[in-house]
Amino acid sequence: MYIPLSGAILAIAFPAPSFATSPKFGYDPNTPISPISWPGLDLGEGVINMCGGSKQSGINIPRGSCDHSAANYIFAAGSCELDDIKFEINDHSITANYKEDSDCIKPRMMIPDVTGIEKPFDALQFHIHTGTDHAIDGKYYGADMHLVHKEVGGDRLAVLGFFLEPTSPSGIGKFSDLLTEWEAVAAETLTTCVNEAVAAGDGDNTALLSGGGRRYLDEAVAAKEEQKTRKLPRSFNPYGLIPGGSSTYFYDGSLTTPPCTEIVWWNLIDRPVSLSIREFLRLTNLILDYVDPTTCKTATVAAPSGFTGRTVQKINNRKITHLCPSGFQDPFIEFAERQQGNANGNGNGNPDETFSDRFTSSSSIASAVIGVFSALVTTAALFV
């Protein structure tokens, strides 16, 4: 039976965190809600737990020879700005949801036909957690960023996954603007909790500020003030994070948190996004020092190591398609400039028009599908 993902299936796929009750799942192996126990968890009435299924994610991906060209991925940045995104923090990740009531055009991804899934997917949200759900040849990374898309006119999800590593001497300057948005959320929670504690006579509020809360409270408050007054570019192109020369691994899998619904086409970028150490610390502070806005206590469900990634799952004979760069990039730089213009608003940022233009002739197809993957891979295009 067809059920729109925006309704029942979406609620099952992304259950709302319950801040006022005990967490439904966690990552500490010494607790009864650790990943190894997820298949047996009771997730509540009407929620189907698929964590013991045969197509679970993440997995340990073996490196291999290229099957197809990654140039056939098509990305349209859309017209959404940071104000069209709702930033939130929970006990295991930081999340950013494209607002349903916004009239901006969401980022759109077309998966290559060589996968058998030549369909457009519109962005729903992105989130980051510490550690990684996937590994490549047994190698894990510092953090994951998952850009979650919904199939246009269908029920499936497609996730574009990035690994994050603190290996850059300078980082991605504009990535800090995303962190500032999350820090503003943390600042609001922390200042409210501190004010309530002071009003109740608990001036020190040591329970709230233990675990690192004090370490970034002042900085988060300053970030919130900066957010109000700055006049920086507010457009955000998530596909600008893709590092140049990246390969992509495609396979059929699931969500990586309960209920682990098996409705996801995974598209994993193999080259990690390089952050500065400072950026990475800000990211981990937000997750590991998370304060529950209801109880005003630190409430992360991370493992003692700080890991909020799932244990890798069995591949179970699933096909993993390896898509590599084509190398035929230089003749199509004009397309990248046109796409940047769309993201800036110069071309209205209409992904429907962009897709229509690309598929009207064989020459436009060649120009688009060969050039677009490399055209949008520079981190300089993150904010365009």
C-alpha positions in Angstrom: 0.0 0.0 0.0 1.3 3.5 -0.9 1.8 5.7 2.1 3.3 9.2 1.6 6.6 9.4 3.5 5.6 12.8 4.9 3.0 10.9 6.9 3.2 7.6 8.7 6.4 6.3 7.1 8.3 9.5 7.9 7.2 9.3 11.5 8.5 5.8 11.7 11.7 6.6 10.0 12.5 9.7 12.1 10.8 9.2 15.5 10.8 12.5 17.5 13.3 12.4 20.5 11.6 12.2 23.9 13.5 14.6 26.1 11.3 14.1 29.2 11.7 10.3 29.3 14.5 7.8 29.3 16.3 7.4 25.9 15.0 4.6 23.7 18.4 3.7 22.4 22.1 4.5 23.1 25.7 3.7 22.3 27.2 2.7 25.6 28.0 -1.1 25.3 27.5 -1.4 29.1 23.8 -0.5 28.9 20.8 -2.5 27.8 20.0 0.0 25.0 23.4 -0.4 23.2 23.5 -1.1 19.4 23.8 -4.9 20.0 20.5 -4.8 21.8 18.6 -2.6 19.3 16.8 -5.5 17.5 15.0 -6.4 20.7 14.0 -2.8 21.8 10.4 -1.9 22.3 10.1 1.4 20.4 6.5 2.1 21.2 3.1 1.5 19.8 2.9 1.4 16.0 6.7 1.5 15.5 8.1 -1.5 13.6 11.6 -2.3 14.8 13.7 -3.5 11.8 17.1 -3.4 13.4 17.4 -7.1 13.1 16.7 -7.1 9.3 18.9 -8.4 6.4 19.6 -5.0 4.8 21.0 -3.0 7.7 23.3 -0.1 7.7 26.1 0.9 8.2 28.5 -1.7 6.7 32.3 -2.1 6.3 32.8 -1.4 2.6 35.6 -3.2 0.8 37.5 -1.0 -1.6 37.4 -2.4 -5.2 37.7 -1.4 -8.8 35.4 1.1 -10.3 32.1 -0.1 -11.7 30.8 3.1 -13.3 31.4 6.8 -13.5 30.3 9.1 -10.7 29.9 11.9 -13.1 26.3 10.8 -13.7 25.2 12.1 -10.3 23.3 15.3 -10.7 23.1 17.9 -7.9 20.9 21.0 -7.9 21.6 23.3 -4.9 18.1 24.8 -4.8 17.4 28.2 -3.2 17.1 27.5 0.5 19.0 29.7 3.0 20.0 29.1 6.5 16.8 30.8 7.7 14.8 28.0 5.9 16.5 25.4 8.0 15.6 24.5 11.7 18.7 23.6 13.7 18.3 21.2 16.6 20.4 19.2 19.0 19.5 15.8 20.6 21.2 13.2 22.8 23.2 11.7 19.9 23.5 14.1 17.1 23.1 17.7 15.8 20.4 18.0 13.1 19.1 20.5 10.6 15.7 20.1 9.0 14.5 22.0 5.9 11.3 23.7 7.1 8.1 22.3 5.7 6.5 25.7 5.6 9.3 27.3 3.7 8.7 28.1 0.0 12.4 27.7 -0.9 13.4 25.1 -3.5 15.1 22.2 -1.7 18.4 20.8 -2.8 17.9 17.9 -5.2 20.0 14.8 -6.1 19.6 12.5 -9.1 21.1 9.1 -8.7 22.7 7.6 -11.8 20.8 5.1 -13.9 23.6 2.5 -13.6 22.3 1.8 -10.1 18.8 1.1 -11.4 17.5 4.0 -9.4 17.4 7.0 -11.8 15.1 9.1 -9.8 15.2 12.6 -8.2 15.4 12.9 -4.4 14.7 16.2 -2.5 16.6 17.0 0.7 14.7 16.6 4.0 17.5 17.2 6.5 21.1 16.6 7.4 22.6 15.5 10.7 26.1 14.9 12.2 27.2 12.4 14.8 30.5 11.5 16.4 32.2 8.4 15.0 31.0 6.7 11.8 28.3 4.1 11.0 30.3 3.0 8.0 33.9 2.0 7.5 35.9 1.6 4.3 38.3 -1.4 4.4 38.0 -1.3 8.2 38.8 2.4 8.6 36.5 4.6 10.7 36.5 8.4 10.7 36.0 11.1 13.3 32.3 11.9 12.4 29.5 11.4 9.9 27.3 13.9 8.1 24.2 12.4 6.5 22.2 14.5 4.0 18.8 12.7 3.9 16.6 13.0 0.8 13.1 11.8 0.0 12.2 10.3 -3.4 10.0 12.7 -5.4 6.6 11.0 -5.7 7.7 7.9 -3.8 8.5 6.5 -0.3 12.2 5.7 -0.5 15.0 7.8 1.1 18.4 8.4 -0.3 21.3 9.5 1.9 24.4 11.2 0.7 27.0 10.4 3.4 30.2 12.3 4.2 33.0 11.4 6.6 34.4 14.3 8.6 38.0 14.4 9.8 40.0 17.1 11.8 42.9 17.2 9.4 42.9 20.7 8.0 45.2 23.5 9.3 42.5 26.0 8.4 39.2 24.1 8.1 36.1 25.1 6.1 35.4 28.7 7.1 31.8 28.6 6.2 31.3 25.3 8.0 31.7 27.4 11.1 28.5 29.2 10.3 26.6 25.9 10.5 28.2 25.3 13.9 27.2 28.8 15.0 23.6 28.0 14.2 23.8 24.9 16.5 25.7 26.8 19.1 22.9 29.4 19.2 20.5 26.6 20.0 22.7 25.3 22.8 23.1 28.9 24.1 19.4 29.3 24.4 19.0 26.1 26.3 21.9 26.8 28.6 21.0 30.3 29.4 17.4 29.4 30.1 18.5 26.6 32.4 21.0 28.8 34.3 18.4 31.5 34.7 16.0 29.0 36.1 18.6 27.6 38.5 19.5 31.1 39.7 15.8 31.9 40.3 15.6 28.6 42.3 18.6 29.5 44.4 21.0 27.1 42.7 23.4 29.8 41.6 26.3 27.5 40.9 24.2 24.9 39.0 27.1 22.5 39.0 25.0 19.6 37.7 24.1 21.5 34.6 27.6 22.9 33.8 29.5 19.7 34.5 30.8 17.7 31.6 32.0 20.7 29.7 28.9 23.0 29.6 30.9 25.9 31.1 33.6 25.4 28.4 31.5 26.7 25.6 28.6 28.6 27.3 30.1 32.0 26.9 31.2 31.3 23.3 27.7 30.0 22.4 26.1 33.1 23.8 28.4 35.3 21.7 27.6 33.1 18.7 23.9 33.8 19.2 24.5 37.5 19.3 26.6 37.3 16.2 23.8 35.4 14.5 21.5 38.4 15.1 23.8 41.1 13.7 25.9 39.6 11.0 25.2 40.1 7.3 26.9 37.2 5.7 25.7 35.1 2.7 22.9 32.9 4.0 22.5 30.5 1.0 23.7 27.0 1.7 24.8 24.4 -0.9 25.3 21.1 0.9 26.7 19.4 -2.2 29.6 21.9 -2.0 31.0 19.7 0.7 31.9 16.9 -1.7 35.7 16.8 -1.9 37.3 16.9 -5.4 38.1 13.6 -7.0 35.8 11.6 -4.7 34.4 8.2 -5.5 30.9 7.1 -4.3 29.7 3.7 -2.9 26.1 3.0 -3.6 24.0 0.2 -1.9 20.6 -0.7 -0.5 20.3 -0.3 3.2 18.6 1.2 6.2 18.5 4.0 8.7 21.3 3.7 11.2 19.2 4.5 14.3 16.1 2.7 15.5 13.7 1.7 14.1 16.4 1.0 11.4 13.8 1.2 8.6 15.1 -0.5 5.4 14.1 2.2 2.9 17.5 3.9 2.2 19.6 4.1 -1.0 23.1 4.9 0.4 25.5 7.1 -1.5 28.8 7.3 0.5 31.5 9.7 -0.5 34.9 8.0 0.1 37.1 11.1 0.6 36.6 12.7 4.1 35.7 16.4 4.5 38.7 18.0 6.2 37.8 20.2 9.2 40.1 22.1 11.5 40.7 20.8 15.0 38.8 23.7 16.4 35.8 23.1 14.2 35.8 19.4 15.2 36.0 20.3 18.9 33.0 22.6 18.5 31.1 19.8 16.8 31.9 17.2 19.4 31.1 19.6 22.3 27.6 20.2 21.0 26.9 16.4 21.0 28.8 15.2 24.0 27.9 18.1 26.2 24.3 18.1 25.1 21.9 19.5 27.8 18.3 18.2 27.9 16.1 21.3 27.8 13.5 19.7 30.0 15.7 18.4 32.8 18.6 20.9 32.4 21.1 18.0 32.8 23.7 16.7 30.4 22.1 13.7 28.6 24.2 12.4 25.8 23.8 8.7 25.0 27.3 8.4 23.6 29.6 5.5 24.3 32.3 6.2 26.9 34.7 6.8 24.0 32.4 9.6 22.7 31.2 7.4 19.8 27.6 7.8 18.6 27.9 5.5 15.5 26.3 2.1 15.1 28.3 -1.1 14.9 28.8 -2.2 11.3 26.3 -4.7 10.0 26.5 -7.8 7.8 26.5 -7.1 4.1 24.5 -10.3 3.4 25.4 -10.5 -0.3 24.2 -7.1 -1.1 25.6 -5.5 -4.2 27.9 -2.5 -3.6 28.4 -0.3 -6.7 31.6 1.7 -6.8 31.3 4.9 -8.9 34.5 6.8 -9.7 35.3 10.3 -11.2 35.3 10.3 -15.0 38.2 12.8 -15.4 36.3 14.6 -18.2 35.8 17.7 -16.2 37.4 20.9 -17.7 35.0 21.4 -20.7 32.0 21.8 -18.4 33.1 24.4 -15.9 30.4 26.7 -17.4 27.8 24.4 -15.9 29.3 24.8 -12.5 29.1 28.6 -12.8 25.5 28.4 -13.9 24.7 26.1 -10.9 26.4 28.6 -8.6 24.3 31.3 -10.1 21.2 29.4 -9.3 22.2 28.9 -5.7 22.9 32.6 -5.4 19.4 33.4 -6.8 20.7 34.7 -10.1 19.1 31.8 -11.9 16.1 31.4 -9.5 17.7 28.2 -8.2 14.9 26.1 -9.7 15.9 22.4 -9.8 12.9 21.5 -11.9 14.1 24.0 -14.6 17.7 22.7 -14.2 16.6 19.1 -14.7 14.5 20.0 -17.7 17.3 21.9 -19.3 19.6 19.0 -18.8 17.4 16.4 -20.4 16.2 18.3 -23.5 19.0 17.2 -25.8 21.9 14.7 -26.0 24.4 17.6 -25.9 22.9 19.0 -22.7 22.9 15.6 -21.1 26.6 15.1 -21.8 27.4 18.6 -20.5 25.4 18.1 -17.3 26.0 14.5 -16.2 29.7 14.5 -16.9 30.5 17.9 -15.5 28.2 18.3 -12.5 29.9 15.9 -10.0 33.2 17.6 -10.3 31.7 21.1 -10.7 30.2 21.2 -7.3 32.9 19.4 -5.3 34.9 22.3 -4.0 34.3 23.2 -0.4 34.6 26.8 -1.5 31.1 26.4 -2.9 29.6 25.4 0.4 28.1 28.9 0.7 27.6 30.3 -2.7 
